[in-house]
């Protein structure tokens, strides 16, 4: 029985240690970048990372997320010939970048960054 009690105590101390790390002020800026073209996406991600590294900030990523594929099937003929169909697909490529402890200068530089059209960005503080 005493062995089980000590493991419970160890688990509680471990969870307190994790909570204290969050209280220390470690903040992350999570940037999610999405685009239809992977080459444009990689170029914009490279531009974001270079901007962050210019200001001496720790960067985690880019982490490639699974490609979202949307498939559409359309009948070629309007009334008959059901076997004649066309299939289309849209691929949405995604990347995630984490910036650890960003300063105000880094955030300002990232907001002033001009990226190509077709690239959408979601920024979140964690």
Secondary structure, 3 states (H helix, E strand, C coil): CHHHHHHHHHHHHHHHHHHHHHHCCCCEEEEEEEECCHHHHHHHHHHHHHHHHHCCCEEEEEEEEEEEEEEEEEECCCCCCCCCEEEEEEEEEEEEEEEECCCHHHHHHHHCCCCCCCEEEEEEEC
